[in-house]
Amino acid sequence: MQLKKIKIDFERLPFVVDPLESLRPGGPNARIDGNAWVRLPPPPPQPGQRPPVTPPELQTIKWTREDFEDAKEGRLPLGKPSEEWTVGNVEAGLKNAALVLDETFVTPNSSHQCLETRSAMAYWQNGKVYVHTGTQSTAQTVPAIARWLGIDPSNVVFISEYTGGGFGSKITGDITLVIPALLSKKLTRRS
């Protein structure tokens, strides 16, 4: 059976669930390649052309210990921002504009998107499925997993660590978390 030839090596990496911890000196990064998206200044535009748009790049930004001193007093540390913005004189800009358009507009619904990606790990042991994934409601996710797998909810062991922003879309997890459970069952089934 070809499934027996699959070998998986897991490497436990440092993680962070608090963006401020990611900014501390020596703190773990949110990603392997860094902890902040930084937009670099664009090169000067060519004559007669618009300035080019530069995509952000992932970098590692760490604030100093001094930046975090305010946190001891209950104030949010500010550190150095990854991007700096400047605003001109808005009133003068409106006064000197060739056209000021004051209209109401409506946009179509835009569904929220979680920054925390959907991922799942599953394995079977002693007739029970063990599923690791993020959810906002373990009480609603366990019966959903059981229904999707066609098993009794008492045979579902559900492990959900801290879930970041879910905004309602992670109330019961997602049907895609059943895929690793089904693959795991096939891998551990005896021929």
Phi, psi and omega in degrees: 000129184294330182298332180293342182276352180284128177231128182241128174251125179259139176242115180284120182252154176295150180222168179214139178246355180241119182302327179294323178297327178293334181271348180293148176302126180080359180289153179291148178274154178288335178227161179298322186271000180154189183226000182210138173276128183237130177267118180282151178297138181288154174294159180300142181290153174287151179306130178080004180242159176287154176297138180292148177270126179257130179289152177291156176233149181281126179226168175257120177242127176234133175275167182273166176300325179296324178300330183268359179300324180298333182297332178295332180267009179084009178260146180290126176292144183256326179053199178258127180291155179282338176225145177242137182242148173232147180235132178277199180274103185296314182299317179294322178298316178294320181296323184265001182289144177292331181212132172241118183252120180243097184226161172259137177225158182236138177245156177291163179303137177236111184293146178291151180234122181288138175287329178281121183289161176272125176213157181208151174226140181216151172208160181249140179207126178053041176080002180246149176259133177252119184238126176250120175195169179268140177206161176265347181212102177294327181297329179269336184281322182301310178297328178294315178300314180300317180296315182295326181267351181071036179234169178286140179303336178292346179262014178248122172252113187250126180241119179231114175284185179306129178258129177286214182297118176248326176054032177095338184279353179246028182298314180245018186075203184218149183301338180294343179289349178283336182303309178296330178294316179292317178296320180297320179297319178295320181292327184265356180288134179278141180282000000 
